[in-house]
Amino acid sequence: MRRSMLMTAALMAMIAVAPARADDISDAIGEAQRAYQGGQFQAAQTALQEALQLLQQRGAANLAAALPDALPGWTAEEATSNAAGAAGLFGGSMASRTYRNAQDQTVEIQVMSDNPMIAQLAAVLANPMLAGAMGRLVRVGELRAIQANDGNVSMLVDNRILVQVQGDAPADAKLAYARAINVARLAGR
């Protein structure tokens, strides 16, 4: 009974977030609903898991879309994105993109969302005293970020998205790339 109620709640929550047009996600949700109504609970669970994976993939693609184009004097590789287990041992979504200048220096932006490890780091980033011990506090738009001694930049968006800008390029280049990220898109605004 409890499992049935949980399955129904999960299904209803997914239906509420599903877009109105037909796509792979809504197809999987519809399949889950039909299986559930037909008493095929394992098939319903599998279809719900598929829908969740597809939602995570879409979320990872949205993370990648927030990464900036190459700044003047730089070239950019294609952005890559992964979801769930591929993003790390703890799940979530991840996207990254690497940039290179004429001196062959690189900047890599990595964005990770909805990973339990982020919650642990969020406590540090939210406290200016602790964050300051990790490096120099800088502002990236409205966000507080940490720029470490090596110039790498770390910041938290919407308390669930970790952005790390690293590489062997100068610190000012890393900060410029951090400021070029579409933070509003990352946060889903």
C-alpha positions as CSV (number, residue, x, y, z in Angstrom):
1,M,0.0,0.0,0.0
2,R,2.7,2.4,1.0
3,R,4.7,1.6,-2.1
4,S,1.6,2.2,-4.3
5,M,1.1,5.6,-2.7
6,L,4.7,6.5,-3.2
7,M,4.6,5.4,-6.8
8,T,1.4,7.5,-7.4
9,A,2.9,10.5,-5.7
10,A,6.1,10.2,-7.9
11,L,4.0,9.8,-11.0
12,M,1.9,12.8,-10.2
13,A,4.9,15.0,-9.5
14,M,6.5,14.0,-12.8
15,I,3.3,14.7,-14.7
16,A,3.1,18.2,-13.1
17,V,6.6,19.0,-14.5
18,A,6.1,17.4,-17.8
19,P,5.8,19.8,-20.8
20,A,2.5,19.9,-22.7
21,R,4.0,18.8,-26.0
22,A,4.8,15.1,-26.7
23,D,8.4,14.2,-26.2
24,D,10.5,11.3,-24.8
25,I,9.9,12.5,-21.2
26,S,6.2,12.7,-21.5
27,D,6.1,9.5,-23.4
28,A,7.9,7.7,-20.6
29,I,5.6,9.3,-18.0
30,G,2.6,8.2,-20.0
31,E,4.0,4.7,-20.3
32,A,4.5,4.6,-16.5
33,Q,1.0,5.8,-15.9
34,R,-0.5,3.1,-18.2
35,A,1.6,0.4,-16.6
36,Y,0.7,1.6,-13.1
37,Q,-3.0,1.6,-14.0
38,G,-2.6,-1.9,-15.4
39,G,-1.1,-3.2,-12.2
40,Q,2.4,-3.6,-13.8
41,F,4.3,-2.0,-11.0
42,Q,7.8,-3.1,-12.1
43,A,7.1,-1.7,-15.6
44,A,5.8,1.5,-14.1
45,Q,8.9,1.9,-12.0
46,T,11.2,1.3,-14.9
47,A,9.3,3.9,-17.0
48,L,9.5,6.4,-14.2
49,Q,13.2,5.8,-13.8
50,E,13.6,6.3,-17.6
51,A,11.7,9.6,-17.3
52,L,13.9,10.7,-14.4
53,Q,17.0,9.9,-16.4
54,L,15.7,11.8,-19.4
55,L,14.9,14.8,-17.2
56,Q,18.4,14.7,-15.8
57,Q,19.8,14.6,-19.3
58,R,17.8,17.6,-20.3
59,G,19.0,19.4,-17.1
60,A,22.6,18.6,-18.0
61,A,22.1,20.0,-21.5
62,N,20.7,23.2,-20.0
63,L,23.8,23.4,-17.8
64,A,25.9,23.2,-21.0
65,A,23.9,25.8,-22.7
66,A,24.7,28.3,-19.9
67,L,28.4,28.0,-20.6
68,P,29.8,31.0,-22.4
69,D,31.1,31.3,-26.0
70,A,34.8,31.9,-26.3
71,L,36.0,35.3,-25.2
72,P,38.0,37.4,-27.7
73,G,41.4,35.8,-28.4
74,W,40.2,32.4,-27.2
75,T,38.7,29.3,-28.9
76,A,36.2,26.9,-27.3
77,E,35.7,23.2,-27.6
78,E,32.2,21.8,-27.7
79,A,30.5,21.7,-24.3
80,T,29.9,18.3,-22.9
81,S,27.2,17.2,-20.5
82,N,26.4,14.1,-18.4
83,A,23.6,13.1,-16.2
84,A,23.1,10.8,-13.1
85,G,25.8,8.1,-12.6
86,A,27.9,9.4,-15.5
87,A,28.3,12.8,-13.7
88,G,29.9,11.1,-10.7
89,L,29.4,8.6,-7.9
90,F,26.7,10.7,-6.3
91,G,24.5,11.5,-9.2
92,G,23.3,14.8,-10.5
93,S,24.1,16.5,-13.7
94,M,27.4,17.9,-15.0
95,A,28.6,20.0,-17.9
96,S,32.0,21.3,-18.9
97,R,33.7,23.3,-21.6
98,T,37.4,24.0,-22.3
99,Y,38.7,27.2,-23.8
100,R,42.2,27.8,-25.3
101,N,44.1,30.9,-26.2
102,A,47.0,31.5,-28.7
103,Q,49.6,30.8,-25.9
104,D,48.0,27.4,-25.5
105,Q,46.7,28.3,-22.0
106,T,43.4,26.7,-21.0
107,V,40.4,27.6,-18.9
108,E,37.9,24.8,-18.1
109,I,34.5,25.5,-16.7
110,Q,32.8,22.6,-14.9
111,V,29.2,22.9,-13.6
112,M,27.6,20.3,-11.4
113,S,24.1,20.3,-10.0
114,D,22.0,18.4,-7.6
115,N,24.8,16.3,-6.2
116,P,24.8,15.6,-2.5
117,M,28.5,16.7,-2.3
118,I,27.4,20.2,-3.2
119,A,25.4,20.6,0.0
120,Q,28.5,20.0,2.0
121,L,30.5,22.6,0.1
122,A,27.5,25.0,0.2
123,A,28.0,25.5,4.0
124,V,31.6,26.6,3.4
125,L,30.7,28.9,0.5
126,A,27.8,30.5,2.4
127,N,30.0,31.5,5.3
128,P,32.3,34.4,4.3
129,M,34.8,33.6,7.1
130,L,35.2,30.0,6.0
131,A,35.2,31.0,2.3
132,G,37.8,33.6,2.9
133,A,40.1,31.0,4.4
134,M,40.0,29.1,1.1
135,G,41.0,32.1,-1.0
136,R,40.1,35.6,-2.0
137,L,36.4,36.5,-2.0
138,V,35.3,38.0,-5.4
139,R,32.0,39.0,-6.8
140,V,30.6,37.4,-9.9
141,G,27.6,39.4,-10.6
142,E,25.5,39.1,-7.5
143,L,27.2,35.9,-6.4
144,R,30.0,35.5,-3.9
145,A,32.9,33.4,-5.3
146,I,36.2,32.2,-4.1
147,Q,39.3,32.8,-6.1
148,A,42.1,30.5,-4.9
149,N,45.8,31.3,-4.9
150,D,46.1,29.5,-8.3
151,G,43.4,31.7,-9.7
152,N,40.8,29.0,-9.9
153,V,37.3,30.3,-9.2
154,S,34.5,28.4,-7.3
155,M,31.0,29.6,-6.8
156,L,27.6,28.3,-5.8
157,V,24.5,29.2,-7.9
158,D,21.0,28.8,-6.4
159,N,22.5,26.7,-3.5
160,R,22.5,23.6,-5.7
161,I,24.8,24.3,-8.7
162,L,28.6,24.3,-8.2
163,V,30.6,26.2,-10.8
164,Q,34.4,25.7,-11.0
165,V,36.6,27.6,-13.3
166,Q,40.1,26.2,-13.5
167,G,43.1,25.8,-15.8
168,D,46.6,27.1,-16.4
169,A,45.5,30.5,-17.8
170,P,46.1,33.6,-15.7
171,A,43.7,34.4,-12.8
172,D,42.1,37.3,-14.6
173,A,41.2,35.1,-17.5
174,K,39.5,32.6,-15.2
175,L,37.6,35.4,-13.5
176,A,36.5,36.8,-16.8
177,Y,35.1,33.4,-17.8
178,A,33.4,33.0,-14.5
179,R,31.7,36.4,-15.1
180,A,30.7,35.3,-18.7
181,I,28.6,32.3,-17.5
182,N,24.9,32.8,-17.9
183,V,24.1,32.4,-14.2
184,A,20.4,33.2,-14.7
185,R,20.1,30.3,-17.1
186,L,21.9,28.0,-14.7
187,A,19.4,28.9,-12.0
188,G,16.5,28.3,-14.4
189,R,15.3,31.9,-14.5
